[in-house]
Amino acid sequence: MLRFLADENFNNQIVRGVLRRNPDVDIVRVQDVGLSEADDPTVLEWAAQQGRIVLTHDVATMTDFAYQRVLAGLSMPGLFEVSRRVPVGLVIEEILLIAECSLEDEWEGQVRFLPLR
């Protein structure tokens, strides 16, 4: 199963909802791993070292740093940008679907926006 890292400002209702529906989903928050207030490149580097896909609401900067990693030939297990306007329930469903139906490394080097549909 995929592993996720929720960015610092990612909606905790989503994280709790995913874990409530499937406690086996491997999702940690930046705050849980000692990266509170870390800049985006540091978060992306940690996620790459740990093989975790980043979940974020930060469309302004995180996307650019993720693309920079890809262009530099660095590992970037994946980044999912989630609009704050998307209903929480829909985001939970999308993350569960991705977690349960994706192959390992399927999202490597990709920046995707949720919902996927």
N, C-alpha and C positions, 0 to 999 in steps of 0.2 A: 504494500500500500504506500501511497505517496506520503511525503512528510512536508508539513507547512510551517511557515513562520509568519505570524501576524504582526504587521508593522505597528509602531508605537501608538498611532492614532486610529488603528483599525477598530471598528465597532465591536466591543466585547459581547454584545448581545448575539452577534453572529457566531463568535467563537463558542460561547456557551451553548447556543442552539445546535451547532454542529456536534459538539461533544454529548449533548443530551440525547440526540438522535442516534449517534454512533460513537460510544466512548472509545472505540478502537482507532479512531482517526488520530493520527499523530500530528497534533497542532500545538505549537507553543507560541507565546507572545514574546516580543522583544523584551518586555519588562521581566519575563521569567528567566531570561538567560543573561541578564546583566548588561543589556545594551540600551537601557533607557537613555534618551537624549543623544544616542549615537547618530552620526550623520549617515545619509543614505549610502554612500560608498562602503562604509564600515558594515552596515546592515547587510548589504548585498554580498560582501566578501564573506561574512560569517555564514550566511545562508548557503553560499557556494561550497564552503568548506564542509558544511554539515549535510549538503545535498537536500536542502529545503527550498520549496517554492514559496516565494514571498506573496503575501496577500496585503494589499494596500489600498487606501483611498487617495493617496498622494499622486495625482496625475501631473502636478506641476513640475516635480523634479525627479521622482523615483524612476519614471519611464526613461528619461534622458540618461541617467546613470546606468540603467540596465542595458540600454542600447550601446553605451560606451564600452561596457564590459564585453559584449558580444563582438563589437568591432575590433577590440583589442585581443580577441582570441581567448579571453578568460572564461572560465566556467560561469554559467548563469542558469541554474536549474529551472527557471521560469518565474514569471511575474504575472499576477492577476490583479488588474486594476478594477476596483469596484466603485461605481458611482454611489454616492450617498443617497441618491434619489431612487435607487433600486430597492424595492421592499425587502426587508430583512429575511422574511420567509423564503423568497425566491433565491436570495444569495445562499442561504443555508442549503437549499435543494441543489443548487449548482455545485457548491463545494463538495457535497456528499457524492454527487454524480461523478465529478472529476476524480475524487479520492478512490471511489470504488471501481471505476471503469477505465482508468488510465493505466497505461504501461509505464514501467519505470523509465525515466529519462525521456518520456514522450514530449514533455514541455521544455526540454533543454533549449536555451537560447531564444525562447519565445516570450513576447509580451502580449497578453490577451486581455480583453475587457469582458467583464461579466455584466449581464448574462451573455452566454455564448450564443443563444438563439437569436 
